[in-house]
Each structure stands twice: as C-alpha cells, then as structure tokens.
C-alpha cells in the first residue's frame, strides 16, 4: 500500500445537544482545514418536520421520499424496521 507523505486529512469533532437549534461543538477546531461551525449552523437552522397523524417522527421522515418517488416502499420499510428496533422517536 502506498501512502501519501503529505499532511494527514483526518479528524472529528463531538457535537453536543439536540436537534433544532440546540447543538454545540465540543471543540471548534477545523477538520482538514475546514471550519465545522458553518455545518453546525446549517444543522441548527433545519426546521422540524411535522409528524403525520398515526406515525412516529422516523416513519414520517422515511416515508416522505417514497411519496416524492425517490425510494421504493420496500426500501423505506427496511428503514422503518431499523428505526423501530433502535426505538427511534
């Protein structure tokens, strides 16, 4: 295996808090010379999707692409089962 002798472009940051404007960075250090703060600001700006009657948050989010014709119902069902197995809201 050949390795590039240049600088390492690996890294991570921990994000604390909850969705919808309550997430913060544990440390505001750039990753691969890119500021993570911009991405965090975009995540914090995402509005909550309204939950369809009789569905969980996960079901509504997973079924939206089915309605838009982007994924099949069969694929969506696998995601719904996974969400249920992990007790997603």
VOKELO-213487 format. One record per residue (C-alpha): residue in one letter; x, y, z; residue number from 1. Coordinates in steps of 0.001 Angstrom, whole numbers. Layout:
BEGIN
ATOM, A, X, Y, Z, NUM;
...
//
This chain:
BEGIN
ATOM, X, 0, 0, 0, 1;
ATOM, X, 1331, 3385, -944, 2;
ATOM, X, 884, 6228, 1495, 3;
ATOM, X, 791, 9899, 637, 4;
ATOM, X, 3598, 11621, 2548, 5;
ATOM, X, 1677, 14881, 2910, 6;
ATOM, X, -353, 16156, 5866, 7;
ATOM, X, -2985, 13977, 7441, 8;
ATOM, X, -6563, 14867, 6500, 9;
ATOM, X, -8418, 13081, 9224, 10;
ATOM, X, -10277, 14393, 12190, 11;
ATOM, X, -13553, 14637, 14021, 12;
ATOM, X, -15398, 16786, 16467, 13;
ATOM, X, -18036, 15962, 19015, 14;
ATOM, X, -21378, 17686, 18657, 15;
ATOM, X, -23373, 18092, 21854, 16;
ATOM, X, -27026, 18944, 22400, 17;
ATOM, X, -30186, 18181, 20480, 18;
ATOM, X, -31510, 18984, 17035, 19;
ATOM, X, -33363, 22163, 16205, 20;
ATOM, X, -31006, 24916, 17265, 21;
ATOM, X, -29536, 23343, 20408, 22;
ATOM, X, -26353, 21729, 19065, 23;
ATOM, X, -22910, 22981, 20033, 24;
ATOM, X, -19365, 21923, 19270, 25;
ATOM, X, -17278, 20339, 21984, 26;
ATOM, X, -14219, 21984, 20404, 27;
ATOM, X, -14317, 24415, 17500, 28;
ATOM, X, -11221, 23071, 15772, 29;
ATOM, X, -11123, 22844, 11976, 30;
ATOM, X, -11135, 19429, 10347, 31;
ATOM, X, -8938, 19177, 7253, 32;
ATOM, X, -8591, 22964, 7376, 33;
ATOM, X, -12388, 23372, 7144, 34;
ATOM, X, -14431, 25099, 9835, 35;
ATOM, X, -17121, 22846, 11271, 36;
ATOM, X, -19022, 25851, 12652, 37;
ATOM, X, -20676, 26532, 9267, 38;
ATOM, X, -22037, 22994, 9040, 39;
ATOM, X, -23285, 23160, 12607, 40;
ATOM, X, -25079, 26447, 11897, 41;
ATOM, X, -26831, 24833, 8927, 42;
ATOM, X, -27912, 21842, 11035, 43;
ATOM, X, -29228, 24135, 13749, 44;
ATOM, X, -31283, 26021, 11136, 45;
ATOM, X, -33211, 22930, 9974, 46;
ATOM, X, -36879, 23065, 10938, 47;
ATOM, X, -38604, 20104, 12491, 48;
ATOM, X, -40699, 18094, 10054, 49;
ATOM, X, -44340, 17885, 11148, 50;
ATOM, X, -45332, 14359, 12142, 51;
ATOM, X, -48098, 12753, 10113, 52;
ATOM, X, -51091, 11500, 12121, 53;
ATOM, X, -50554, 7979, 13432, 54;
ATOM, X, -46824, 7948, 12611, 55;
ATOM, X, -43603, 8421, 14535, 56;
ATOM, X, -41068, 11106, 13607, 57;
ATOM, X, -38927, 8436, 11959, 58;
ATOM, X, -41814, 6995, 9930, 59;
ATOM, X, -42806, 10417, 8605, 60;
ATOM, X, -39213, 11243, 7629, 61;
ATOM, X, -38661, 7852, 5991, 62;
ATOM, X, -41956, 7837, 4072, 63;
ATOM, X, -41530, 11364, 2653, 64;
ATOM, X, -39075, 10197, -63, 65;
ATOM, X, -41495, 7398, -1009, 66;
ATOM, X, -44192, 9992, -1676, 67;
ATOM, X, -41696, 12005, -3736, 68;
ATOM, X, -40805, 8908, -5783, 69;
ATOM, X, -37188, 8839, -4634, 70;
ATOM, X, -37139, 5457, -2879, 71;
ATOM, X, -39285, 2359, -3029, 72;
ATOM, X, -41753, 1410, -339, 73;
ATOM, X, -39802, -1805, 242, 74;
ATOM, X, -36611, 120, 986, 75;
ATOM, X, -38476, 2521, 3246, 76;
ATOM, X, -39900, -418, 5168, 77;
ATOM, X, -36390, -1690, 5964, 78;
ATOM, X, -35526, 1728, 7395, 79;
ATOM, X, -38765, 1795, 9402, 80;
ATOM, X, -37948, -1621, 10903, 81;
ATOM, X, -34438, -446, 11764, 82;
ATOM, X, -35778, 2727, 13383, 83;
ATOM, X, -38236, 681, 15423, 84;
ATOM, X, -35501, -1733, 16519, 85;
ATOM, X, -33474, 1205, 17852, 86;
ATOM, X, -36538, 2840, 19449, 87;
ATOM, X, -36284, 5997, 17338, 88;
ATOM, X, -38985, 8544, 18114, 89;
//
